[in-house]
Amino acid sequence: MKKVKIKLHTIFSIAAMGLLISLSFGSMIIKAQTQETYKILSVKSEIGEGKDKEVNVLFESGQMKIAQLTLRNGTTLNVHKVDVPILIQCLAGEVELIINDNEKSESIKLISGITVSIEANIFHDVVASPAVSILLIKFPKE
């Protein structure tokens, strides 16, 4: 069996680097927590009474937008496209999401808990059946 000699200064150097790395990460975490870099969003999980179309912007920055859309009485969002990628999550009710690609059209039934991502500039239509509440997340432009 071959014996390996490890010098004391090598062990000390490795330990010191590990300590410095852990301290630098620890200070970043504390800094992030003290700069209030997060926001708690309140999302309604029931539809209830209201207008046929309600938009509640929950968060907006230069980088992203998060909104809760509630559609009632079979209200539709006519065919449209968004210039950034989006994520649609059904929170309550049912919705028919119609995605119109250049080559084909596809209908997807969304119920509570189902999430669909759509790339930028893809035409789509949203039809409440009869009512739906969805979470819409618009991602930043690349």
C-alpha positions as CSV (number, residue, x, y, z in Angstrom):
1,M,0.0,0.0,0.0
2,K,1.3,3.4,-1.0
3,K,1.5,6.1,1.7
4,V,0.5,9.6,0.8
5,K,2.0,12.5,2.8
6,I,-0.2,15.6,3.1
7,K,1.5,18.7,4.4
8,L,-0.1,20.6,7.2
9,H,-0.1,23.9,5.3
10,T,-2.1,22.2,2.4
11,I,-4.8,21.1,4.9
12,F,-4.9,24.6,6.4
13,S,-5.2,26.3,3.0
14,I,-8.1,24.0,2.0
15,A,-9.9,24.6,5.3
16,A,-9.3,28.4,5.1
17,M,-10.7,28.5,1.5
18,G,-13.8,26.6,2.6
19,L,-14.4,28.9,5.5
20,L,-14.0,32.0,3.3
21,I,-16.4,30.6,0.7
22,S,-19.0,29.7,3.4
23,L,-18.7,33.2,5.0
24,S,-19.2,34.9,1.6
25,F,-22.3,32.9,0.9
26,G,-23.7,33.5,4.4
27,S,-23.3,37.3,4.0
28,M,-25.1,37.2,0.7
29,I,-28.0,35.4,2.2
30,I,-28.2,37.9,5.1
31,K,-27.9,40.8,2.7
32,A,-30.7,39.4,0.5
33,Q,-33.0,39.0,3.5
34,T,-32.4,42.5,4.8
35,Q,-33.0,44.2,1.4
36,E,-36.6,42.8,1.1
37,T,-36.0,41.0,-2.2
38,Y,-39.3,39.1,-2.1
39,K,-43.0,39.9,-2.1
40,I,-45.8,37.6,-0.8
41,L,-48.6,37.5,-3.4
42,S,-52.2,36.8,-2.3
43,V,-54.1,34.7,-4.9
44,K,-57.9,34.1,-4.7
45,S,-58.7,30.4,-5.0
46,E,-62.5,30.9,-5.5
47,I,-64.3,32.7,-8.3
48,G,-67.2,34.4,-6.5
49,E,-69.3,37.3,-7.8
50,G,-68.0,40.1,-9.9
51,K,-67.6,41.6,-13.4
52,D,-67.4,39.3,-16.4
53,K,-63.7,40.1,-16.8
54,E,-61.4,41.1,-13.9
55,V,-57.7,41.6,-14.0
56,N,-55.7,41.9,-10.7
57,V,-52.0,42.7,-11.2
58,L,-50.2,41.0,-8.3
59,F,-46.6,41.9,-9.2
60,E,-44.9,43.9,-11.9
61,S,-41.3,44.8,-12.4
62,G,-39.1,45.5,-15.4
63,Q,-38.4,41.8,-15.6
64,M,-41.8,40.1,-15.1
65,K,-45.6,40.5,-14.6
66,I,-47.9,38.3,-12.6
67,A,-51.7,38.8,-12.8
68,Q,-54.8,36.9,-11.8
69,L,-57.5,37.0,-14.5
70,T,-61.1,36.0,-13.6
71,L,-63.6,35.4,-16.5
72,R,-67.3,34.8,-15.8
73,N,-70.4,34.0,-17.9
74,G,-68.4,32.4,-20.8
75,T,-66.3,35.5,-21.4
76,T,-63.5,35.1,-23.8
77,L,-60.1,36.7,-24.4
78,N,-60.3,36.9,-28.2
79,V,-57.4,35.5,-30.2
80,H,-54.2,37.4,-29.4
81,K,-50.5,36.9,-28.9
82,V,-48.0,38.2,-26.4
83,D,-44.4,39.2,-27.4
84,V,-42.9,37.3,-24.4
85,P,-43.2,33.7,-23.2
86,I,-46.1,33.2,-20.7
87,L,-47.3,30.7,-18.2
88,I,-51.0,30.1,-17.6
89,Q,-52.2,28.2,-14.5
90,C,-55.8,27.4,-13.9
91,L,-56.7,28.3,-10.2
92,A,-60.4,27.6,-10.2
93,G,-63.2,26.7,-12.7
94,E,-62.6,25.5,-16.2
95,V,-61.2,27.1,-19.4
96,E,-60.7,26.1,-22.9
97,L,-57.3,27.3,-24.2
98,I,-57.0,27.3,-27.9
99,I,-53.4,27.5,-29.2
100,N,-53.1,28.6,-32.9
101,D,-49.8,27.6,-34.3
102,N,-49.1,28.5,-38.0
103,E,-49.5,24.8,-38.8
104,K,-52.3,23.7,-36.5
105,S,-54.9,24.7,-33.9
106,E,-55.1,22.8,-30.6
107,S,-57.7,23.0,-27.9
108,I,-56.6,22.3,-24.3
109,K,-59.1,22.0,-21.4
110,L,-57.6,23.5,-18.2
111,I,-58.9,22.7,-14.8
112,S,-57.6,23.7,-11.4
113,G,-53.9,22.9,-11.0
114,I,-53.1,22.5,-14.7
115,T,-50.4,24.8,-16.1
116,V,-49.5,25.5,-19.7
117,S,-46.5,27.4,-21.0
118,I,-46.7,29.3,-24.3
119,E,-43.8,30.7,-26.3
120,A,-43.7,34.3,-27.4
121,N,-45.8,35.4,-30.4
122,I,-48.0,32.3,-30.5
123,F,-51.7,33.1,-31.1
124,H,-54.1,31.8,-28.5
125,D,-57.6,32.2,-27.3
126,V,-59.1,31.8,-23.7
127,V,-62.8,30.8,-23.3
128,A,-64.3,30.5,-19.8
129,S,-66.7,27.6,-19.4
130,P,-68.6,29.1,-17.6
131,A,-66.2,30.8,-15.3
132,V,-62.4,30.6,-14.6
133,S,-59.7,32.2,-12.6
134,I,-56.2,31.9,-14.0
135,L,-52.7,33.0,-13.0
136,L,-50.8,34.6,-15.8
137,I,-47.0,35.0,-15.6
138,K,-45.3,37.1,-18.4
139,F,-41.6,36.4,-18.5
140,P,-38.9,39.0,-19.5
141,K,-37.8,39.5,-23.1
142,E,-34.6,37.8,-24.0
